[in-house]
Amino acid sequence: MNRVASLALKLLVTGGLLYVIAAKVDLVHVMHLVAEMPAAALLGALALLVAQTVVTAYRWWLIMDAVGVPLPPGATLKAVFVSLTLNQCFPSYIGGDAYRVYWSQRRGHAVGACARGVLIDRISAVVVLVLLLALFLPRLFSVYPSEEIRLGLALLLAAGVAGTMAF
């Protein structure tokens, strides 16, 4: 496929995705909410999102290297951004994960190793979330004094630990 056709296809897909997102969101209401936000809060949230994505890309890059799938760091970051965009368009994270497997496989690596790296990355993310919940559970208990909420948080932590250990 020549460069012009490739660019046209990318623009068409991007436009289609933006249309689907815009059709499901009350953009006027969103813009009103954004306009009311302090600029520092908006910039801080954006900075945190970018930092989280960079950390995610770095984690995945390390894991892929460990499973024998060396990838270029800058391109890995770009692939993570694309996969996160796909995750926003699909009802699960499978689309973004499938893209990461496809993307790394296209660079000449075995599909099995690529899938293993993405799976390990996904599992490590869940383990970190379970650890963060365990770490912040006392703070959450002080913020939410309701016994029902406390029980729900404790059960969520127990399920996370049990699921991680079972896996």
MARTI-780609 format. One record per residue: residue number from 1; residue in three letters; x negated, y, z negated of N, C-alpha, C, O in turn. Coordinates in steps of 0.05 Angstrom, whole numbers, plus 5000, padded with zeros to 4 digits. Each point is the difference from the previous one (the first is absolute). Layout:
residues N
NUM_ALA_X_Y_Z_X_Y_Z_X_Y_Z_X_Y_Z
...
This chain:
residues 167
1_MET_4983_4976_5000_5017_5024_5000_4982_5025_5000_4981_5001_4984
2_ASN_5025_5018_5034_4983_5023_5001_5005_5019_4976_5020_4996_4985
3_ARG_4963_5024_5012_5001_5017_4976_5026_5017_4999_5011_5004_4979
4_VAL_4998_5005_5044_5025_5016_5001_5024_4984_4991_5016_5009_4985
5_ALA_4986_4966_5026_5022_4983_4993_4999_4992_4971_5021_4999_4986
6_SER_4955_4996_5004_4996_4993_4971_5009_5023_4982_5014_4996_4980
7_LEU_4978_5028_5028_5007_5024_4984_5031_5004_5002_5012_5007_4979
8_ALA_4999_4990_5044_5029_5003_5003_5015_4980_4983_5020_5007_4988
9_LEU_4971_4968_5011_5013_4980_4984_4998_5007_4970_5019_4997_4986
10_LYS_4957_5012_5006_4997_5007_4972_5018_5024_4992_5012_4999_4979
11_LEU_4990_5021_5039_5018_5022_4995_5029_4992_4999_5015_5009_4983
12_LEU_4992_4973_5035_5028_4989_5000_5007_4985_4974_5021_5004_4989
13_VAL_4961_4979_5003_5004_4985_4975_5001_5019_4976_5017_4997_4983
14_THR_4964_5022_5016_5000_5019_4978_5026_5016_4999_5012_5004_4979
15_GLY_4996_5006_5045_5025_5015_5001_5024_4984_4992_5017_5010_4986
16_GLY_4984_4965_5022_5022_4982_4993_5000_4995_4970_5022_5001_4988
17_LEU_4955_4995_5000_4999_4996_4971_5009_5025_4985_5015_4998_4980
18_LEU_4976_5025_5029_5008_5025_4987_5030_5004_5003_5013_5010_4982
19_TYR_4998_4983_5041_5029_5003_5004_5015_4982_4981_5020_5008_4987
20_VAL_4971_4967_5010_5014_4981_4981_4999_5011_4972_5019_4999_4986
21_ILE_4957_5011_5006_4998_5011_4973_5018_5024_4996_5014_5003_4981
22_ALA_4985_5016_5039_5016_5024_4998_5029_4994_5000_5016_5015_4987
23_ALA_4993_4965_5027_5028_4993_5001_5011_4990_4973_5024_5002_4995
24_LYS_4958_4987_4988_5009_4989_4975_4995_5019_4976_5007_4993_4978
25_VAL_4983_5030_5027_4993_5019_4979_5014_5026_5004_5001_5010_5023
26_ASP_5009_5002_4956_5012_5027_5001_4976_5020_4999_4992_5008_4979
27_LEU_4998_4999_5045_4976_5017_5001_5004_5027_4988_4982_5012_4989
28_VAL_5042_4999_5014_5006_5027_4988_4996_4998_4970_4988_5018_4988
29_HIS_5023_4962_5000_4998_4997_4971_4971_4995_4991_4991_5011_4980
30_VAL_4995_4973_5036_4971_4995_4994_4984_5026_5001_4984_5005_4983
31_MET_5021_5010_5038_4985_5026_5003_5007_5019_4977_4983_5015_4991
32_HIS_5042_4985_5000_5008_5016_4978_4985_4992_4975_4990_5017_4985
33_LEU_5008_4957_5010_4985_4990_4976_4971_5007_5002_4988_5008_4980
34_VAL_5000_4989_5044_4972_5006_5003_4995_5030_4996_4980_5008_4988
35_ALA_5038_5009_5022_4997_5029_4997_5001_5008_4971_4987_5020_4992
36_GLU_5027_4966_4991_5002_5006_4972_4976_4991_4984_4997_5008_4977
37_MET_4988_4973_5034_4977_4990_4985_4977_5020_4998_4995_5015_5019
38_PRO_4992_4986_4959_4976_5017_4998_4979_4989_5019_4997_4976_5004
39_ALA_4989_5042_5009_4979_4993_5020_4979_4981_4988_4991_4982_5013
40_ALA_5002_5024_4962_4979_4983_4987_5010_4971_4996_4984_4982_5004
41_ALA_5041_5015_4990_5011_4973_4997_5001_4985_5027_4993_4977_5001
42_LEU_5014_5037_5019_5001_4989_5027_4972_4992_5009_4997_4977_5010
43_LEU_4984_5040_4987_4973_4994_5008_4988_4978_4983_4985_4983_5010
44_GLY_5021_5017_4964_4991_4979_4982_5011_4973_5008_4985_4980_5000
45_ALA_5041_5018_5007_5012_4975_5008_4987_4991_5026_4994_4976_5003
46_LEU_5002_5042_5016_4987_4993_5025_4971_4989_4995_4992_4981_5012
47_ALA_4994_5033_4971_4972_4991_4994_5000_4973_4987_4983_4983_5006
48_LEU_5036_5011_4976_5002_4974_4988_5007_4978_5021_4989_4978_4999
49_LEU_5028_5028_5019_5007_4981_5021_4976_4994_5018_4995_4976_5007
50_VAL_4990_5044_5000_4976_4996_5017_4979_4984_4984_4988_4982_5011
51_ALA_5008_5025_4964_4981_4986_4983_5007_4971_4997_4983_4982_5001
52_GLN_5043_5013_4994_5009_4972_4997_4995_4984_5026_4992_4977_4999
53_THR_5012_5036_5024_4996_4986_5025_4970_4995_5004_4993_4978_5010
54_VAL_4990_5040_4983_4971_4996_5003_4991_4977_4982_4984_4984_5008
55_VAL_5026_5016_4967_4993_4978_4982_5010_4973_5011_4986_4980_4998
56_THR_5039_5020_5012_5011_4976_5012_4983_4990_5023_4994_4976_5002
57_ALA_4998_5042_5015_4983_4993_5023_4973_4989_4991_4990_4981_5011
58_TYR_4999_5032_4969_4974_4991_4989_5002_4972_4989_4983_4983_5004
59_ARG_5039_5012_4980_5004_4974_4988_5003_4979_5022_4987_4978_4999
60_TRP_5029_5028_5022_5004_4980_5021_4974_4996_5016_4993_4977_5007
61_TRP_4992_5044_4997_4974_4998_5014_4981_4981_4984_4987_4983_5012
62_LEU_5012_5020_4962_4983_4983_4983_5009_4971_5001_4983_4982_5003
63_ILE_5043_5014_4996_5011_4973_5000_4994_4987_5027_4992_4977_5001
64_MET_5013_5037_5021_4996_4989_5026_4970_4993_5004_4994_4979_5012
65_ASP_4988_5037_4978_4972_4994_5002_4993_4975_4984_4984_4984_5009
66_ALA_5029_5013_4968_4995_4977_4983_5010_4974_5013_4989_4978_4995
67_VAL_5032_5023_5021_5010_4976_5013_4988_4996_5028_5009_4983_5015
68_GLY_4970_5032_4991_4986_4997_5025_5012_5014_5024_4995_4992_5022
69_VAL_5020_5029_4973_5011_5016_5021_4990_5029_4997_5015_5017_4990
70_PRO_4961_4989_5019_4990_5027_4997_5014_5019_5019_5004_4994_5024
71_LEU_5005_5028_4965_5015_5020_5016_4987_5027_4996_4988_5005_4979
72_PRO_5013_5013_5041_4990_5027_4997_5017_5016_4980_5024_5000_5002
73_PRO_4964_5013_4978_5015_5013_4979_5020_5022_5010_5023_5000_4991
74_GLY_4968_5016_5028_5018_5021_5010_5024_4989_5015_5022_5009_4997
75_ALA_4973_4971_5019_5022_4987_5015_5018_4985_4980_5024_4998_5005
76_THR_4965_4991_4974_5017_4987_4980_5019_5019_4987_5023_4994_4995
77_LEU_4967_5030_4999_5018_5021_4988_5022_5007_5020_5023_5002_4992
78_LYS_4971_5000_5033_5020_5006_5020_5021_4977_5002_5024_5006_5002
79_ALA_4966_4970_4997_5019_4977_5000_5018_4999_4976_5024_4993_5003
80_VAL_4966_5015_4974_5017_5001_4976_5021_5022_5003_5023_4996_4992
81_PHE_4969_5027_5018_5020_5021_5005_5022_4991_5019_5024_5005_4995
82_VAL_4968_4981_5026_5020_4989_5019_5018_4980_4986_5025_5001_5004
83_SER_4963_4981_4981_5016_4979_4986_5019_5013_4980_5023_4990_4997
84_LEU_4969_5031_4989_5017_5013_4981_5024_5014_5015_5022_5001_4990
85_THR_4972_5009_5033_5022_5012_5016_5020_4979_5009_5024_5004_4998
86_LEU_4966_4973_5010_5018_4978_5007_5016_4991_4976_5024_4993_5003
87_ASN_4964_5006_4974_5014_4992_4976_5024_5019_4994_5019_4991_4988
88_GLN_4979_5034_5020_5022_5018_4996_5023_4995_5019_5023_5008_4995
89_CYS_4972_4978_5027_5020_4996_5021_5014_4973_4997_5021_4996_5011
90_PHE_4966_4985_4975_5011_4974_4998_5010_4995_4971_4991_5014_4982
91_PRO_5028_4967_5014_5011_4996_4973_4981_4986_4981_5007_4996_4977
92_SER_4970_4996_5032_4980_4987_4982_4972_5009_5008_4997_5015_5019
93_TYR_4984_4975_4966_4972_5006_5007_4988_4981_5021_4977_5003_5008
94_ILE_5039_4978_5001_4990_4980_5019_4990_5013_5026_4980_4991_5011
95_GLY_5034_5029_4998_4992_5014_5025_4973_5012_4999_4984_4996_5018
96_GLY_5010_5018_4960_4974_5012_4996_4978_4979_4997_4978_5003_5010
97_ASP_5028_4976_4975_4981_4978_4996_4994_4986_5026_4978_4993_5006
98_ALA_5044_5002_5009_4996_4986_5026_4983_5018_5018_4983_4989_5015
99_TYR_5021_5037_4984_4984_5017_5017_4971_4998_4992_4982_4999_5017
100_ARG_5012_5001_4957_4972_4998_4991_4987_4974_5009_4977_5000_5008
101_VAL_5038_4978_4991_4990_4974_5010_4994_5003_5030_4979_4992_5009
102_TYR_5041_5018_5005_4998_5003_5030_4976_5018_5006_4984_4993_5018
103_TRP_5014_5029_4969_4979_5020_5005_4972_4988_4996_4983_5003_5016
104_SER_5014_4983_4961_4973_4989_4995_4994_4976_5018_4977_4995_5007
105_GLN_5044_4990_5000_4996_4977_5019_4992_5010_5027_4984_4987_5014
106_ARG_5027_5036_4994_4993_5011_5027_4970_5008_5001_4990_5003_5022
107_ARG_4997_4999_4956_4972_5007_4999_4982_4975_5001_4976_5001_4995
108_GLY_5037_4976_5012_4984_4976_5005_4998_4981_4976_4983_4982_5001
109_HIS_5032_5022_4979_4999_4983_4976_5022_4979_5001_5021_5004_5013
110_ALA_4975_4974_4972_5019_4979_4999_5026_5009_4986_4999_5014_4980
111_VAL_5024_4978_5031_5025_5008_4988_5002_4991_4971_5010_5015_4983
112_GLY_4981_4961_5011_5002_4989_4973_4985_5017_4980_5010_5006_4978
113_ALA_4965_5002_5030_4984_5017_4982_5013_5027_4996_5000_5011_4978
114_CYS_5011_5000_5044_5013_5026_4998_5025_4999_4982_5004_5017_4983
115_ALA_5012_4962_5021_5024_4997_4983_4992_4995_4971_5013_5011_4982
116_ARG_4966_4974_5013_4991_4995_4973_4991_5026_4987_5006_5005_4976
117_GLY_4980_5012_5038_4991_5025_4989_5024_5018_4993_5000_5013_4979
118_VAL_5020_4988_5039_5023_5017_4994_5016_4989_4976_5009_5015_4984
119_LEU_4993_4958_5015_5014_4988_4977_4986_5005_4974_5012_5006_4980
120_ILE_4961_4991_5020_4985_5006_4975_5003_5029_4993_5003_5007_4976
121_ASP_4997_5011_5043_5004_5028_4995_5027_5005_4987_5003_5015_4980
122_ARG_5018_4973_5031_5027_5003_4989_5002_4989_4972_5012_5013_4982
123_ILE_4976_4964_5013_5000_4988_4973_4985_5018_4980_5009_5004_4978
124_SER_4968_5006_5031_4985_5018_4981_5015_5025_4994_4998_5010_4977
125_ALA_5018_5000_5041_5016_5024_4995_5022_4993_4979_5005_5016_4982
126_VAL_5007_4961_5020_5020_4991_4980_4987_4997_4972_5011_5008_4980
127_VAL_4965_4980_5020_4986_4996_4974_4994_5027_4987_5004_5003_4976
128_VAL_4988_5016_5040_4994_5027_4989_5026_5013_4990_4999_5013_4979
129_LEU_5023_4983_5035_5025_5012_4990_5009_4987_4974_5010_5014_4982
130_VAL_4986_4960_5015_5007_4986_4975_4982_5010_4978_5009_5006_4978
131_LEU_4965_4997_5027_4982_5011_4980_5007_5029_4992_4999_5007_4976
132_LEU_5008_5009_5043_5009_5028_4994_5025_5000_4983_5002_5016_4981
133_LEU_5017_4966_5025_5024_4999_4984_4993_4992_4972_5011_5011_4980
134_ALA_4971_4969_5017_4992_4991_4973_4986_5023_4985_5004_5004_4976
135_LEU_4979_5011_5038_4985_5022_4988_5019_5022_4991_4996_5012_4978
136_PHE_5024_4995_5038_5017_5022_4994_5026_4993_4986_5017_5017_4995
137_LEU_4987_4957_4998_5025_4992_4988_5005_5015_4973_5023_5008_4995
138_PRO_4957_4995_4988_5006_5015_4975_5009_5029_5006_5018_5010_4986
139_ARG_4971_5003_5034_5009_5027_5007_5028_4999_5011_5016_5018_4994
140_LEU_4990_4963_5023_5027_4997_5010_5020_4995_4978_5023_5011_5001
141_PHE_4970_4974_4979_5018_4995_4978_5006_5026_4984_5022_5004_4990
142_SER_4958_5014_5009_5005_5025_4986_5017_5019_5016_5015_5016_4989
143_VAL_4983_4982_5038_5016_5017_5017_5029_4990_5002_5018_5016_5001
144_TYR_4985_4958_4999_5027_4987_5003_5006_4985_4975_4994_4977_4997
145_PRO_5020_5036_4984_5006_4987_4974_5022_4979_5001_5004_4985_4981
146_SER_5011_5014_5041_5022_4981_5003_4989_4971_4999_4981_4993_5014
147_GLU_5032_4991_4969_4992_4972_4997_5003_4985_5026_4984_4982_5007
148_GLU_5037_5024_5009_5004_4986_5025_4978_5006_5020_4990_4982_5014
149_ILE_5001_5043_4987_4978_5007_5018_4974_4987_4991_4985_4990_5016
150_ARG_5011_5011_4958_4975_4987_4989_5000_4970_5006_4979_4990_5008
151_LEU_5044_4998_4988_5001_4971_5007_4995_4995_5029_4986_4982_5008
152_GLY_5026_5035_5009_4996_4997_5029_4971_5004_5008_4989_4985_5016
153_LEU_4997_5034_4972_4972_5005_5006_4983_4976_4990_4981_4991_5014
154_ALA_5025_4999_4963_4985_4977_4989_5004_4975_5017_4982_4985_5006
155_LEU_5043_5011_5003_5006_4977_5017_4986_5004_5028_4990_4980_5011
156_LEU_5009_5044_4999_4986_5006_5025_4971_4993_4997_4988_4988_5018
157_LEU_5000_5020_4960_4972_4994_4995_4995_4970_4998_4982_4989_5012
158_ALA_5036_4997_4973_4998_4971_4997_5002_4986_5027_4985_4981_5006
159_ALA_5034_5028_5010_5004_4988_5026_4976_5005_5018_4991_4982_5015
160_GLY_4997_5042_4983_4977_5006_5016_4976_4983_4992_4985_4990_5017
161_VAL_5011_5007_4957_4978_4983_4991_5005_4971_5008_4982_4986_5010
162_ALA_5042_5004_4985_5006_4972_5007_4998_4995_5030_4989_4980_5009
163_GLY_5021_5039_5007_4998_4996_5029_4972_5001_5010_4992_4985_5018
164_THR_4992_5033_4970_4971_5001_5008_4986_4975_4993_4984_4989_5015
165_MET_5021_5001_4961_4987_4975_4991_5009_4976_5016_4984_4983_5007
166_ALA_5042_5016_5000_5011_4978_5015_4988_5000_5028_4994_4979_5011
167_PHE_5003_5044_5000_4989_5002_5027_4972_4990_5001_4987_5000_5021
